[in-house]
Amino acid sequence: QEYMEKTNYPELETHKKLHKNMLETLTKLVNELHDLTIQEIEVILFEFIEEYFIKHIITEDKKIQ
């Protein structure tokens, strides 16, 4: 985000919202951990990592190129 700000990236506000959503999702997961089984945690973490790290990096972060 800092780099995007320095370069006046036109989609910065949208990108910030994506990051905010990512943090909210992760916070929710952490708060619910005690109610989940190990298997449920594995599935949720896998989906989170796939969505917010792999897909986000490939589709959103690469736009800055």
ABEGO torsion letter per residue (X at the ends): XAAAAAAGBAAAAAAAAAAAAAAAAAAAAAAAAAABBAAAAAAAAAAAAAAAAAAAAAAAAAAAX
